[in-house]
């Protein structure tokens, strides 16, 4: 991957000093800000995805619990009796 701006190393206007300086930056991994590539940290993304998954699972459990309570209330109001395993 090249960290250059458009036209910086154009064939018609080659600047050996700039090319050497760029070589040193790449070799020492000290690229100046306009050339630096932004690296995303994969672990942060994975942690965020796991947290989203955990929230979704909790929301599903709460929804299921409320649904069972609603069915239970309906059945008790109509006088029917069912065990939890039958729900």
Secondary structure, DSSP 8 states (H G I E B T S, - for coil): -----TTTT-GGG--HHHHHHHHHHHHHT---GGG------HHHHHHHHHHHHHHHHHHHHHHHHHHHHHHHHHHHHTT----GGG-
